[in-house]
Amino acid sequence: MRSGSLVHPDPSHPYNLPTWRKLLMLATVSLTAFAANEMAAAHLTAFHQVSVAFHRTITATANTIGIGILGLGTGPLLWNAISESLGRRPAYLLAWTLYIPCTVWLSRAGSYDSFAAARFFAGFTGAVSQTVPASLISETFSPEHRGAAIAAWTVLLIAGPVTAPVIGAGILTRTENWRWVYYLTVILAGVLWVCILLFVPETRYNENPSSMHNVTSGDEMEKKDSHSLEHGTSTPPLATAGTLESGSYGRVGAAWYPWQQPLRFLGEIVAPLKMAMYIPLIVPSITYAVIFMWSVGFTVVSPQVFPRPPWLFTNVQVGLAFLAAAVGALIGKFAGGYISDKTVDFFVRRHSGSSDGKRVPEYRLWALLPHVVLLTIGLLLYGIGYAKELSWPVEVIGGIGVYYVANSAAGGILQTYIIESYITKAVHGIALFNFVKCVLAFSAPFFVPEWAFEGFTKSYVVQAVVTAVLTLVTLVVLIAFGGKIRAAQRMVSTA
């Protein structure tokens, strides 16, 4: 954040944007993430109405939730490539401009197949909000504030799907027309397009080659890359003050044009998938994908179970049940942002004066340890509560609410860890994270409900054990060996 003096010698560098500009940008991209993810779960409380309208089963209607999530997972492969070439702002404007007609299509679809296709393309275009904000944040916010900024963005990523049932239930109390839940997405899309136009600046910084020393060896380039970490950018490395000559600063804007270098553009599209070779990126991505997949299971199973005896929830009550998830997400983001930042500060102070007295990405992972317990408890209370037909607070507060505290915290902690582990390729790292998360989540509506209805206790005990073991193994491996692995794989990190 700006504190009276420039944090980069080039006045035009995004690091030197005024605080109010950064906060408006953060609010805008966070709200686009909310809108896209709210769309992904918009009809959770309207399964019956949608199934009647399209003459399909409840199961088929629930599967469209996964189709929208698949769009959210694959879209960033294109939008990240555009943001790395033309810039962050053009990518956002193009994607969101296409998102608007997709939401109109979604709200007016006349058949199940058309509705399912609209779900995918609305997710695909809205997916710009799932990953590009990671670059916008890393290129404008300093390391000590980055965790809190990432948390603000990711809390709205998670808040979208968990508040969608509440919003949908509120709409359905006033009208029998389920399409109004999607008319709302059209309105949100239009308002946020104006906000993007006004408040999202270009932050891709291109260093002027004339301001750099000639570098030929890989080792020297790594040293130059490592300096960029002090500036928190995911763009090409920044020059030090000593290498900048008068009038030879870099510029903000497009780096190159896709139509002039199509093969390079194709390479950018597949670049996030290549990031899977980096262990400190793929392991946290898989871990959180499993955590997130079970949360999608909650959102698909609950509307099918709570209307049954002994609960007999109405649509409104089903929607209100997800307030527990929204509250849990807010609490979890405090843990995933502010507390995780303070955890890193604690370890930095503890090692001050030693060779380890620096900001190490693995320090942040310690903040995730208590949430392993909460993830396990949440899954067990949810599954056993349904199996034993216990009172609704067990499933809603003890299950959904507790799980979402840990789910939200884990998302913020692991995304920030990925950004800090390979900060010069943060946009690709987050795209990989999002891709793995959404591909697994896409499968949840197709198997979790059927698995649960075969035996709630068995299915959720298995989910709890898998989650606990996978998360603990991830933490042990990365905390113990993450630094050595990053060094061996020549990752440019904050260490």
MIFINU-30750 format. One record per residue (C-alpha): x, y, z; residue in one letter. Coordinates in steps of 0.001 Angstrom, whole numbers, plus 524288, in hexadecimal, padded with zeros to 5 digits. Last residue first. Example, Ala and Ser with C-alpha at 12.3 -4.5 7.8 and 13.67 -1.06 7.14 Angstrom:
<domis>
835667FBDC81BE4S 8300C7EE6C81E78A 
</domis>
This chain:
<domis>
82F577BE4780053A 8248E7C5A27F93BT 825027BC0E7EE02S 82B577BA247E0BDV 82AD07AB767DEB6M 8376E7A4DD7DAA9R 831E5797157DBD4Q 83C89793377E571A 83AEB79FEC7ECF1A 82C3779E4E7EDBER 82DDA7903C7F230I 837A5794317FCA1K 82E7F79EA2801E3G 822B27959D801B3G 8298D78A81808D8F 824D478AA4816E7A 8199279446815E3I 815A378EEA80897L 816077807D80C1FV 80FBC781F68197EV 8051278B21814B3L 8017C782A080907T 801627764B81156V 7F85D77CF981B08L 7EF137819E81061T 7EE5677450809ABL 7EC3F76CEC8166CV 7E1B67761881B76A 7DA797770480E80T 7DA9B7686180BC9V 7D62976554819B6V 7CB1676F3B81956A 7C65876AFA80BD9Q 7C66275CB181021V 7BEC17603481C62V 7B59C767F781398Y 7B28B75C7E80AB0S 7B1017527781590K 7A82975AC281E14T 79FA475F7E812EDF 79D057520480D1DG 7985F74F3B7FF4DE 7924D75CD67FEE6F 79FD2762BA800A3A 7A5D475B6D7F527W 79A8B75F617EC43E 79BD476D8B7F0A5P 7AAD576D947EF4EV 7AB887674A7E1BFF 7A7687704C7D69FF 7A60277CB77DEACP 7B45477B767E30AA 7BAA7779517D5B4S 7BB69787B57D231F 7C1C778A217DF79A 7CD65781E57DB2EL 7CEEE789AE7CE9DV 7CC467964A7D5FDC 7D716794B77E003K 7E12C78FD47D631V 7DE8279B4F7CD27F 7DE367A5657D820N 7EB537A13A7DDACF 7F1417A0857D006L 7EC2B7AE2A7CD23A 7F1937B2AB7DA3FI 7FF117ADD07D680G 7FE247B3A27C8E8H 7FACB7C1227CE33V 8053E7C01D7D89AA 8102E7BDBD7CEEAK 81A027C7867D46ET 814FF7C4177E1F7I 818527B5CC7E1B5Y 816E97B1907EFF0S 810CE7BE747F41AE 8052B7BCFD7EB00I 803817AEAF7EEAEI 803F07B1E07FD3AY 7F9F97BCAD7FB42T 7F0F67B2F47F499Q 7F33C7A8FF7FF6BL 7F0327B25780A8DI 7E4367B88680466G 7DE177ABA980030G 7E1477A4F880D10A 7DAD27AFCD814DDA 7CE547AEDD80CE1S 7CD997A02280E09N 7D0C57A0A481C9BA 7C5C57AA0481FE8V 7BD6E7A35981597Y 7BE487966181C9FY 7B9CB79C4082972V 7ADC97A27B82356G 7A9E3796EB81AC9I 7AB0778C6782541G 7A967791E8832E8G 7A0EC79D4C82ECDI 79873796F582454V 799BE78863826E3E 7996C788C4835C8V 79095794C083602P 7864878CD382E71W 782FF7835583980S 787F4775838375FL 782FE76C6B82CD1E 78D3676236830C1K 7928476124822E7A 7910176FB482069Y 798517738182CCBG 7A27E768FA82A34I 7A5AA76EF581D01G 7A5D577D46820E2Y 7AC1277B4382E36L 7B6CF772DB82856L 7B9C377C3981D36L 7BA78788168261FG 7C2D67813C8304AI 7CCF077D1B82638T 7CDE978A7681FF3L 7CEBF790C982D60L 7DA0C7881383197V 7E1AD78AE882519V 7DEB579935827B5H 7E813799AD83325P 7F39A796C7829E5L 7F0A67A11381F9AL 7F7C37AC2482693A 8043D7A40582637W 803A47A4EA81762L 807467B3488177FR 815107B07081C43Y 817047A84780FEFE 8178B7B4818076EP 823F17B95280E41V 824D17C7A0811F2R 8329E7C9718171AK 83A1B7C6C682390G 83E347B90C81FACD 84CC87BC1881F2DS 84B897C10182D11S 849CF7CE96832CCG 83B227CDA7831FBS 8367E7BF8D832B6H 82BBA7C1C583CBBR 828757CEE1836A7R 8265E7C87082955V 81EB87BD7482FC1F 815737C6F483657F 813F97CF3D82A01D 80FDB7C30D82269V 805987BFF582CA6T 801147CE1C82C51K 7FEAA7CCF481DABD 7F75A7C02F82018S 7EF1F7C6ED82A6CI 7EB797D2308216AY 7E8547CA3881557G 7E4757BBFA81703G 7DFCD7BDE6824EFA 7D7BA7C9D382168F 7D3837C26281557K 7CE937B75981DC2G 7C5BA7C02A825A7I 7BFBB7C59081937L 7BE467B80181348A 7B7CA7B2E781FA4G 7ADD77BDE281F32V 7AABE7BAB5810FCA 7AA327AC10813AEA 7A1017AE0F81F26A 798BD7B6DD8167EL 7971F7AA9980E53F 78BF77A620816FDA 7849A7B251812C4L 7834E7ACDE80515G 77DDD79FF5809E9V 774927A778812B5Q 76FC17AF978074CV 76DB37A3917FEEBN 765BD79D79809F2T 76C2D794308137CF 76525787A28174EL 76F68783FF82196W 76AA977680825B6P 7676F773F581ADCP 76C1A7787480D76R 76DDA7868E808D1P 77B707865E80F40F 7808677B39806C5V 7808077F9B7F880Q 783FC78DDE7FB00P 78F06789158040CS 7957377F817FAA0V 799737891B7EFEEV 79F18793D87F89ET 7A59F78A40801D5F 7ABE0782E37F671G 7B17978FAF7F1BDV 7B7FB7909D7FF21S 7BD64782DA7FD36W 7C3AC787087F057M 7C9C2792F37F6D6F 7D18678AC68007BI 7D5A77816F7F5A2V 7D9C878CB97ECE1A 7E0EA792B37F881Y 7E9F6787107F97FT 7EBBD785D47EAD8I 7EFC0794167E9A1S 7F888793587F5AAP 7FFF4787F97EF2EV 8005F78E147E19BI 8071279ACD7E55BL 811C6796C47EEEEP 8145F78AD97E623I 817187928C7D9BEY 81443789E37CDF7M 8060178E257CE87A 80A8979B5E7C97CM 809B6795927BBDBK 7FAE9796507BCDDL 7FBD57A4E87BF85P 804477A6A47B336A 7FA547A05C7AA11V 7F4087AD367A61BI 801017B4807A695E 806D57AAF379CD1G 7FB827AD67793A7L 7FEA37BBDF7948DF 80CDE7B9307916CR 808987B1797859FL 7FFA37BC8C78151P 80A3C7C715781D5Q 805547D298779BAQ 7F6F57CF9F77C1DW 7F9BC7CDFC78AA7P 7FFB37DB9C78C29Y 80AE57DE5779580W 80D5C7E41E7A2FDA 8012B7EC877A3A7A 801007F7577ADC5G 808E37FDFE7B874V 81641802FA7B4AAR 82441801267B8CDG 82D9780BA37BD4DY 83850810A47B48CS 836EB81F5D7B65CG 8426D820207BF9CS 848A8812E67C0E3E 843C7807F27C93BL 84DA67FD867CCB3T 850D2802E57DA12G 84298804137DDECA 841127F5A67DBAFT 83A9E7F0D27CF58A 82DA67EA217CFDDL 82C177DC017CBD4P 821EA7D8317C199P 813F77D8DA7C6FET 80F067D1BB7D306S 812727DD3E7DB97T 8142B7DDB87EA46G 81DD17E8FF7EA5BH 827C77E29D7F343E 825C67D66B7EB44L 82AE27DD447DF48S 8389C7DC3B7E4C1H 837E97CD7B7E367S 8367F7CE877D4C6D 8437C7D59B7D389K 84A067CAF67DB76K 843667C0AA7D30CE 8484F7C7AE7C6EBM 8562B7C7247CC2EE 855097B8937CE73D 84F937B6537C0CAG 85B0E7BD0E7BA86S 85A507C7F77B072T 8565A7D4747B728V 859257E1D97B1B9N 855E77EBC77BC29H 8481E7F0E27BB61M 843027FE8E7B88ES 8445B7FCC37A9F5S 83B4F7F1007AACBP 830257F9D07AF51N 828927F1B27B921E 81A7B7EED27B5D6N 810D57F0CB7C0FCY 8037C7EA767BFF8R 7FAF57F2637C92AT 7F08B7F81B7C038E 7E61E7FEAE7C829P 7D9497F8E37CD37V 7D094803B57D2A8F 7C89380A397C808L 7C6D7800087BD5DL 7C69D7F5157C74FI 7BC247FC487CF10C 7B3E67FE2B7C2C6V 7B4D87EFA07BFD7W 7B1377ED307CE15L 7A4087F3B17CC71V 7A1017EC007C01FG 7A4ED7DED17C5C6A 79D297E1377D23AL 790D97E4047CA49I 792B97D7E27C1D9V 795417CF837CDDFT 7888F7D4837D3CEL 7812F7D0397C7B4Y 786D27C2F37CB06Y 77FB07C1777D7FDV 7741A7C7907D107W 773647BBC57C818R 76D6A7B3E67D33BW 760237BA1A7D09EN 757957B7017DC68E 759A87C4C87E17FT 75B567CBB57EE7ER 75FA47C0757F735T 767C67BB6C7EBC0L 770667C78A7EC17I 773D17C5B67FA6CG 776B67B7517F857A 77FBA7BA9C7ED08G 7872E7C4A47F503I 788E87BB238004DV 78C7F7B00F7F707P 796767B8E17F032A 79CC17BCD47FD26T 7A53A7B0A77FDBCV 7A8F97B1127EF57P 7AD6E7BF467EF6AG 7B3697BFD47FD12A 7BEA67B6FB7F8EFI 7C3DB7BFFC7EE6CL 7BFF37CB517F725L 7C8F67C656801C7V 7D3477C3F47F74AT 7D4687D24B7F3A5W 7D50E7D7818017DA 7DE6B7CC748052CA 7E7847CFE87F9EDI 7E7D77DDE67FEF9A 7EA7C7D96780CF3A 7F5737D07280874G 7FB777DAF57FFE3R 7FC8E7E52680A85H 80A317E1B180F7EE 80E6E7DDED801C2P 80B277EB3C7FBC8S 7FEBE7ECD07F3CAF 7FE987F16D7E595T 804517E6CC7DCD8E 800A57DB877E5D1S 7F2917E05C7E658I 7F0A67E21D7D7B4L 7F7AA7D5407D549S 7EEEB7CDA97DEA2A 7E3377D5117D921P 7E5A27CDD47CC34V 7E2267C0C87D287T 7D3C27BE917D59EQ 7CE267CB607D096S 7D1987C8007C27CV 7C8F87BC1C7C4BBA 7BCD47C41C7C176G 7BEDD7C0B87B31CT 7BFFC7B20E7B55EF 7B5697B1967BFCDG 7ABBB7B8817B6F8A 7B01F7AF5D7AC21F 7ADB97A31F7B429F 7A09F7A73B7B9C3R 79C197AB977AC49A 79F0879DF27A71CA 79721797B47B224A 78BAB7A0F57AFCEF 78BDD79E477A125S 78BEC78FAF7A3B4D 780D2790F27AD94Y 7787F798E67A45DS 7738D7A6D67A2CEG 77F047AE6E7A871A 77AC67BC527ABFER 782827BEC77B886S 78E687B76C7B3ABL 78E737BE8F7A6A9W 78E117CB937ADDFV 7992C7C6C47B687T 7A10E7C3457AA67C 79E127D0A37A48DP 7A4687D7027B0A6I 7B01A7CDDF7B1BDY 7B53E7D2007A46BL 7B7867DFF47A935T 7BD077DA127B5A6W 7C7507D26C7AE45A 7CB4A7DDAC7A57AL 7CBF07E79E7B088L 7D3B57DEBF7B985Y 7DD657DA967AF19A 7DF177E8AC7AA80P 7E1DE7ECEE7B8A1R 7EBCB7E24E7BBE0R 7F4967E43E7B015G 7F5537E1437A195L 7FEDC7D5E27A304S 7FE767D0887B0E5E 7F0427D48E7B2A9S 7EC807CDD87A5F6I 7F3167C1387AA0BA 7ECC27C22C7B76BN 7DF707C3E27B122W 7E0E97B7BD7A8B1L 7E5477ADE27B30FL 7DCBA7B54A7BCA6P 7D06C7B00B7B611G 7D2E37A1B37B938T 7CF877A1A27C7B2G 7C4167AB057C7AEL 7BE4F7A3BA7BC24G 7BF63796F87C3BDL 7B84879D7A7CF11I 7ACCE7A0957C621G 7AC107925A7C1CBI 7ACD178DD07CFF8G 7A0BE795997D399I 79A40790257C762T 79AF4782C97CDE2N 790CB787007D7E2A 786B1788617CD0CT 789AA77AB47C827A 788107755F7D5F6T 77B4A77CBC7D7F3I 7762A775ED7CBDET 7734C77CA47BEF2R 767267825D7B8B3H 76DCE78F797B61FF 76457797FD7BDD6A 7618A78D467C7C6V 7700978B207CA7BS 7722E799C87CBB4V 766FE79B697D56DQ 76B6C78FD17DDBAH 779D0793A27DE0BF 776657A1B07E1A7A 77DBC7A2DE7EE86T 78AB979FBE7E815L 787527A8637DC67H 791E17B2B87DDF3A 79D607A9C87E0E2A 7A69A7AD6D7D5BAA 7A0537BAD87D499M 7A46C7BDC87E290E 7B2227B9AC7DE85N 7B29A7C37C7D36EA 7AC8F7CE507DBA5A 7B5907CC2E7E752F 7C1B27CC007DEC6A 7BCEE7D8777D836T 7BB287DE337E5D0L 7C93D7DB0B7E96BS 7CE197E11A7DCB5V 7C6C57EDAA7DFBET 7CA577EEA07EE24A 7D8C07EC5D7EB53L 7D8C57F6B67E0B6M 7D1F7800587E9B9L 7DBFE7FD1E7F440L 7E78F7FF127EB33K 7E26B80C227E688R 7E004810CC7F47EW 7EDF180CDD7F832T 7F42E8153A7EDB7P 7FB3380DDC7E2E1L 809CF80D127E52FN 80ACA7FE507E482Y 804817FF3B7D714P 81140805117D19DH 80F31812787CB8BS 817B4819777D58BP 8234E8109E7D211D 82C22810117DE0DP 82388805D77E4BFH 81E1A806FA7F295V 81BC28157E7F0D2L 81A4B81D587FD28S 80EB7821DF80554G 809DE814B6809D3S 8046F80DD47FDCCR 800008000080000M 
</domis>
